[in-house]
Amino acid sequence: MPDNEATIVIRLEQPGWLRDWMRRPAPGADDRERLAEVLGLAREHVEHGGGGPFAAAVYHMDDRERLGAAVNTTIASCCAAAHAELQALSLAQQHIGSHSLAALPCVLVSSSAPCTMCLGAIAWSGVQRLVFSTPRPDVEAIGFDEGPATPRWRRELQRRGIAVRGPLLRRQGRAILRRYVERGGPIYNGPSPPDPPPQA
């Protein structure tokens, strides 16, 4: 990036192989079919050696249109915000030319339940539904820090008109997390160190 752009441009790029993946026919409107596709995307990302075993996609709720899809690129992008959900939502919003997806009936399908950061993005995104595979404890079990606890997150999304379904296909989702660990995938935001003891 030219030096004069470095302080005014944020660049988040998906891996090049995702372009060919996006050319595949989208699945039907069934939650399990769509989640199976997203889990396949997460698995492919792991096998490519990408950072973070996570993927997400936004679909038009009533037809086969896939509006955006992404994998986690936190390490490659040098950006802590480059989670799959945030990027899938952003790509879908840019696809329709609006900061909100509220004008369309949309569903976000994610390989895992949202971390604290992605929860806020989902609440403001305009999607009407969220479908996910692995719950937060499964992700934390392999070492990721999912942020401050959000025990009422489902209720809060539902209060905002966003229906939530999951965990779904959890066994398949957990297998992808295990595969990431087996391949030595980096845990880029592990648990915070404990507070130091108070000074005497």
Stockholm file with secondary structure:
# STOCKHOLM 1.0

chainA/1-200         MPDNEATIVIRLEQPGWLRDWMRRPAPGADDRERLAEVLGLAREHVEHGGGGPFAAAVYHMDDRERLGAAVNTTIASCCAAAHAELQALSLAQQHIGSHSLAALPCVLVSSSAPCTMCLGAIAWSGVQRLVFSTPRPDVEAIGFDEGPATPRWRRELQRRGIAVRGPLLRRQGRAILRRYVERGGPIYNGPSPPDPPPQA
#=GR chainA/1-200 SS CCTTTTTTCCCCCCCTHHHHHHTSCCCCSCHHHHHHHHHHHHHHHHHTTCSSSCEEEEEETTSSCEEEEEECCHHHHTCTTCCHHHHHHHHHHHHHTSSCCTTSCEEEEEEECCCHHHHHHHHHHCCSEEEEEECHHHHHHTTCCCCSCCTTHHHHHHHTTCEEECCCSHHHHHHHHHHHHHTTCCCTTCCCCCCCCCCC
#=GC SS_cons         CCTTTTTTCCCCCCCTHHHHHHTSCCCCSCHHHHHHHHHHHHHHHHHTTCSSSCEEEEEETTSSCEEEEEECCHHHHTCTTCCHHHHHHHHHHHHHTSSCCTTSCEEEEEEECCCHHHHHHHHHHCCSEEEEEECHHHHHHTTCCCCSCCTTHHHHHHHTTCEEECCCSHHHHHHHHHHHHHTTCCCTTCCCCCCCCCCC
//
